Amino acid sequence: TDGNVFGCFTTEPWKLGGYYYGTSDSFLWRMRRSRKESSQSVMQQALNESKLDVFPYTCHNNHVQFCMNERLAIGDCEISDMSCGGQHYGNAIRLNATMSSGSTSTSETFGNPCLIDSHLRGKEFKVTNVELWAMTQHDTLDAAEDAELHTLFLTESRRRKASRNLNLMEILVSTPRSKRVQHF
């Protein structure tokens, strides 16, 4: 994105569904300077990259995370009192299905400006690099996956009041409850 670096932190795992979800602990961030701006030394570059703007959840709406096969998005609803030019693209950050391009726009969810150009309502970008991190208390990937599956199984089991008709595929892909097939 022409050296612009920005992203989000969410406490909820990303899951497919046609609805918004997430918690008030989520936030957006951006580096104040583009990585393409020249620095006189590695130390100066590290100092430049440590300067961030952070946009916490505002409580204006609950449109924190949204994930479908076609797009992944965070934040929603244009900030109406920002006098900026350009087009609004709907979300604070939106990535297409292949994560090769996206857009950033103002959002009421986080009270953020366009994360690339604060003078615009929104802007499209090409993705150079995507980093995804997961926080876990486990030492290995296998242990983390086992714990997650155990939690999902227990949650689903309790939700169905220990029904003998659990659908493990539903549990694994987190299908929206409104579209789940009920087994009786």
C-alpha positions in Angstrom: 0.0 0.0 0.0 2.7 2.5 -0.9 4.4 1.8 2.4 1.4 2.4 4.6 1.1 0.0 7.5 -2.1 -0.4 9.4 -4.2 -3.1 11.0 -6.5 -4.2 13.8 -6.5 -6.2 17.0 -9.6 -8.4 17.7 -10.3 -10.6 20.7 -12.8 -12.8 18.8 -11.5 -15.3 16.3 -12.5 -14.6 12.7 -15.4 -16.8 11.6 -17.6 -17.0 8.5 -21.1 -15.5 8.8 -23.3 -12.8 7.4 -23.3 -10.7 10.6 -21.1 -8.4 12.7 -19.6 -9.6 16.0 -16.7 -8.8 18.2 -15.9 -7.1 21.5 -15.1 -3.6 22.8 -11.5 -4.7 23.4 -10.9 -4.5 19.6 -9.0 -1.5 18.1 -7.4 -0.2 14.9 -3.9 1.0 14.5 -1.6 2.6 11.9 2.0 3.6 11.7 2.3 7.4 11.5 4.9 7.3 8.7 5.1 5.3 5.5 7.8 2.7 5.3 8.8 4.4 2.0 9.9 7.5 3.8 13.7 7.4 4.0 15.5 7.1 7.3 19.2 7.9 8.0 19.7 4.7 10.0 18.2 1.4 11.1 17.6 3.0 14.5 15.8 5.9 12.9 13.6 3.5 10.9 12.8 1.5 14.1 11.9 4.7 15.9 9.7 5.8 13.0 7.9 2.4 12.9 7.2 2.5 16.7 5.1 5.7 16.4 1.5 4.5 16.0 -2.0 6.0 16.1 -4.5 3.8 17.9 -8.3 4.0 17.4 -10.2 2.2 20.2 -13.8 1.0 20.0 -16.2 3.9 20.4 -19.5 2.2 21.5 -21.3 4.0 18.6 -22.3 0.7 17.1 -21.4 -3.0 17.5 -20.0 -3.5 13.9 -16.6 -4.7 15.0 -15.8 -7.7 12.7 -17.5 -9.2 9.6 -16.3 -12.2 7.6 -17.8 -13.7 4.5 -16.2 -15.7 1.6 -16.2 -12.4 -0.5 -14.6 -10.1 2.1 -13.3 -9.6 5.5 -14.1 -6.3 7.2 -13.7 -4.4 10.5 -15.6 -1.3 11.5 -18.6 0.2 9.8 -20.7 3.3 9.3 -19.3 6.6 7.9 -18.5 9.4 10.3 -20.9 12.1 9.0 -19.2 15.1 10.6 -15.8 14.6 9.0 -15.4 17.1 6.2 -13.3 15.0 3.9 -13.3 14.5 0.2 -13.4 11.3 -1.9 -15.5 8.2 -1.8 -16.5 6.1 1.3 -16.0 2.4 0.9 -18.1 1.2 3.9 -15.6 -0.2 6.4 -12.6 0.9 8.4 -10.6 -1.9 6.8 -12.0 -4.2 4.1 -10.1 -6.9 2.3 -11.3 -8.8 -0.8 -11.6 -12.6 -0.9 -8.0 -13.1 -2.0 -6.6 -10.5 0.4 -4.8 -8.9 -2.5 -6.6 -5.5 -2.4 -9.0 -3.6 -0.1 -10.1 -0.3 1.1 -10.0 1.8 4.2 -12.6 4.4 5.2 -13.8 6.4 8.2 -15.8 4.4 10.7 -18.1 5.2 13.6 -17.1 1.9 15.2 -13.6 3.1 15.9 -13.8 6.9 15.2 -11.0 6.6 12.8 -10.1 8.6 9.7 -9.1 6.8 6.4 -6.0 5.0 7.6 -4.0 5.9 4.4 -4.9 9.5 4.0 -6.7 11.4 6.8 -7.9 14.0 4.3 -10.1 11.5 2.4 -13.3 9.7 3.4 -11.8 6.5 2.0 -9.2 5.0 -0.3 -8.6 1.7 -2.1 -5.2 0.0 -1.8 -3.2 -3.0 -3.1 -1.9 -5.4 -0.4 1.8 -6.0 -0.2 1.9 -8.1 2.9 -0.6 -9.6 5.4 0.3 -10.7 8.9 -2.1 -12.7 11.0 -1.3 -13.4 14.7 -3.1 -15.5 17.3 -2.6 -15.2 21.0 -2.5 -18.5 22.8 -1.3 -19.9 26.1 -0.1 -23.1 24.5 3.4 -24.1 23.5 2.6 -25.8 20.3 0.2 -25.4 17.4 -1.3 -28.9 18.1 -2.0 -28.0 21.7 -3.7 -24.8 20.8 -5.8 -26.5 18.1 -6.8 -29.3 20.6 -7.8 -26.7 23.2 -9.8 -24.7 20.6 -11.7 -27.8 19.4 -12.4 -28.8 23.0 -13.8 -25.4 23.8 -15.9 -25.3 20.6 -17.2 -28.8 21.4 -18.2 -27.9 25.0 -19.8 -24.7 23.9 -21.8 -26.4 21.2 -22.7 -29.3 23.5 -24.0 -26.9 26.2 -25.9 -24.9 23.6 -27.7 -27.9 22.4 -28.3 -29.1 26.0 -26.1 -32.2 25.5 -28.0 -33.3 22.4 -26.7 -36.6 20.9 -26.9 -35.0 17.5 -23.9 -32.7 17.4 -22.7 -31.7 14.0 -18.9 -31.4 14.2 -18.7 -29.7 10.8 -20.9 -26.9 12.1 -18.6 -26.6 15.1 -15.4 -26.5 13.1 -16.5 -23.8 10.5 -18.7 -21.8 12.9 -21.7 -21.6 10.6 -24.1 -18.8 11.6 -26.8 -20.1 14.0 -29.6 -18.8 11.8 -28.4 -21.1 8.9 -27.7 -24.2 11.0 -29.7 -27.3 10.4 -31.5 -28.4 13.6 -31.4 -32.1 14.4 -34.2 -33.5 16.5 
